[in-house]
């Protein structure tokens, strides 16, 4: 059998942000319609290890259906050496025969599809006139989220902030020539988010970096960084003040520290989740209901998203002859 192998450069070349946003919208809608199977991820987190290993399987039925699994290590210490914190592979399998079809660089897939899902949520939930963007964090996800936000809203300006100011300055130097709007480094998180109506938090911080009193009415937030039950990026008051949307309810109830810690401290009650983003896409939930309310999308990342990206990449590579095809 022939298996496609795609490295990170292949993924970035073949999977554009607008195309990925459309693919993510399609698979999240399919998940809400019951056309995909999304188990909880399995996480191996040895106490003495420098990071963790997550195994994330999924299945999508219908035309072009497939099985997929992402095996990914998350090593926050990588950021200090300039490496992505996420390292791993996405494997794609035929739904008809079970044969392996592709092995794909998971770091690149995660970087693009995570931001694309935030793009889907922003397109569905943010005000149409939202365009004052703040990004908290200045690593891989900050870069792809800048692209994703610009793909779904007309950005007027963007402020970026990092707990390490030199990273924010480096981000601006790298990305400013690539965007048609002002991009500046802020000195503090409060300075970055005051007055913003679009906010992305994409950090490795274990404790809140964002506070409710800094937020303006009508803001939309994409909260991306914390994906474990003992970590969070925003305080409980922010969750309480927000109309809360998630990628998968079951995953949030098990894995999302932003939600679980807010419940534990009494800031919100269980049941505070408004809906999955897929429910908004298929019309089961109205999404934003006023220009003044704060909407918040808590992103955990789902294997069906990796599966959809991998299936798209497999099709695109077959059409273009990209990547390496290996007989195994």
Secondary structure, DSSP 8 states (H G I E B T S, - for coil): -EEEEE-HHHHHHH--HHHHHHHHHHHHHHHHTT-EE----EEE--TTSSSEEEEEEEEE-STT-EEEEEEEEE-GGGGGGT--SEEEEEEEEETTT--EEEEEEHHHHHHHHHHHHHHHHHHHHS-TT--EEEEE--SHHHHHHHHHHHHHS---EEEEE-SSHHHHHHHHHHHGGGSSSEEEE-SSHHHHHTT-SEEEE----SS--B-GGG--TT-EEEE-S--STT--SB-HHHHHHEEEEES-HHHHHHH-HHHHHHHHTTSS-TT-EEEEHHHHHTTSS-----SSSEEEEE----HHHHHHHHHHHHHHHHHHT-SEEEE-
